[in-house]
C-alpha cells in the first residue's frame, strides 16, 4: 500500500502563492501517477493537476497558467506550486496516487485565499 502525507496549506491573500507537498511512502514502486484534487464547501471534488511517471502533466482549465505540478522521484514527493491565487481557489486539497491496483489519498490540507 501507499501512504501519502501532505503539507504546505494555509491562509494567503489573493494574488499570493503557496506550495503544497505530498510525500509518498510504502509501495511507491507501484505508483503510475500522482496529483491533486480539491473540494470546496458545498461543491464536488475536482481534479486540479496530475503528473505521470513519465512526467506528463495535465491541469484543470481553472488553474492553467497559475499552478504547476512537479515531482521529485528520488524523494517520492509531488509538489503543487500555486501562484496568483484567487478566493475561488479556497478548498481542501487532497493528494492522490494512482497505483497498479488502487487509488491512495492523503488526509487533505486546507488552502484559504482571502480577498
KELORO-797545 format. One line per field, with one value per residue (C-alpha): y, x, z; residue in three letters. Coordinates in nm, 2 decimals. Layout:
north <- Y;...
east <- X;...
up <- Z;...
code <- ALA;...
REM end
This chain:
north <- 0.00;0.36;0.62;1.00;1.29;1.64;1.98;2.34;2.46;2.78;3.13;3.37;3.69;3.70;3.72;3.53;3.20;2.87;2.54;2.21;1.90;1.53;1.27;0.91;0.60;0.23;0.06;0.36;0.14;0.07;0.44;0.53;0.89;1.14;1.46;1.69;1.72;1.99;2.02;2.35;2.37;2.26;2.15;1.83;1.72;1.83;1.73;2.01;1.87;1.53;1.41;1.07;0.87;0.99;1.35;1.43;1.68;1.79;2.07;2.19;2.48;2.70;2.67;2.66;2.92;2.97;2.63;2.40;2.04;1.87;1.56;1.46;1.08;1.04;1.17;1.02;1.37;1.57;1.94;2.19;2.54;2.78;3.13;3.42;3.26;3.36;3.34;3.07;2.85;2.81;2.44;2.14;2.00;1.62;1.45;1.12;0.84;0.61;0.27;-0.05;-0.18;0.11;0.48;0.62;0.95;1.20;1.34;1.68;2.03;2.35;2.64;2.96;3.26;3.59;3.87
east <- 0.00;0.09;0.07;0.05;0.13;0.05;0.19;0.20;-0.15;-0.25;-0.40;-0.29;-0.41;-0.54;-0.26;-0.02;0.14;0.16;0.34;0.19;0.39;0.29;0.53;0.46;0.58;0.52;0.48;0.59;0.72;0.36;0.27;0.18;0.06;0.02;-0.17;-0.41;-0.78;-0.96;-1.30;-1.46;-1.76;-2.08;-1.90;-1.79;-1.42;-1.25;-0.92;-0.67;-0.35;-0.18;0.16;0.26;0.57;0.68;0.64;0.33;0.11;-0.25;-0.44;-0.79;-0.88;-0.94;-0.57;-0.38;-0.11;-0.12;-0.05;0.25;0.28;0.62;0.77;1.10;1.12;1.42;1.21;0.88;0.73;0.50;0.46;0.19;0.31;0.01;0.06;-0.18;-0.42;-0.79;-1.06;-1.22;-0.92;-1.02;-1.07;-0.93;-0.66;-0.61;-0.31;-0.37;-0.15;-0.28;-0.12;-0.14;-0.43;-0.57;-0.60;-0.44;-0.54;-0.38;-0.56;-0.61;-0.47;-0.67;-0.59;-0.77;-0.74;-0.87;-0.99
up <- 0.00;-0.05;0.23;0.15;0.38;0.26;0.39;0.29;0.31;0.49;0.46;0.19;0.04;-0.32;-0.56;-0.33;-0.36;-0.18;-0.24;-0.14;-0.09;-0.08;0.03;-0.06;0.13;0.13;-0.21;-0.41;-0.69;-0.79;-0.84;-1.20;-1.15;-0.87;-0.84;-0.66;-0.62;-0.43;-0.26;-0.17;0.07;-0.09;-0.41;-0.56;-0.55;-0.87;-1.03;-1.01;-1.16;-1.24;-1.33;-1.46;-1.41;-1.75;-1.65;-1.85;-1.68;-1.70;-1.54;-1.48;-1.70;-1.39;-1.28;-1.61;-1.62;-1.24;-1.09;-1.17;-1.06;-1.03;-0.87;-0.72;-0.79;-0.55;-0.27;-0.38;-0.34;-0.56;-0.54;-0.64;-0.68;-0.67;-0.79;-0.84;-0.60;-0.61;-0.34;-0.55;-0.50;-0.14;-0.07;0.10;-0.13;-0.15;-0.28;-0.46;-0.60;-0.87;-0.83;-1.04;-0.82;-0.62;-0.55;-0.24;-0.08;0.16;0.46;0.29;0.36;0.38;0.15;0.22;0.00;0.14;-0.09
code <- UNK;UNK;UNK;UNK;UNK;UNK;UNK;UNK;UNK;UNK;UNK;UNK;UNK;UNK;UNK;UNK;UNK;UNK;UNK;UNK;UNK;UNK;UNK;UNK;UNK;UNK;UNK;UNK;UNK;UNK;UNK;UNK;UNK;UNK;UNK;UNK;UNK;UNK;UNK;UNK;UNK;UNK;UNK;UNK;UNK;UNK;UNK;UNK;UNK;UNK;UNK;UNK;UNK;UNK;UNK;UNK;UNK;UNK;UNK;UNK;UNK;UNK;UNK;UNK;UNK;UNK;UNK;UNK;UNK;UNK;UNK;UNK;UNK;UNK;UNK;UNK;UNK;UNK;UNK;UNK;UNK;UNK;UNK;UNK;UNK;UNK;UNK;UNK;UNK;UNK;UNK;UNK;UNK;UNK;UNK;UNK;UNK;UNK;UNK;UNK;UNK;UNK;UNK;UNK;UNK;UNK;UNK;UNK;UNK;UNK;UNK;UNK;UNK;UNK;UNK
REM end
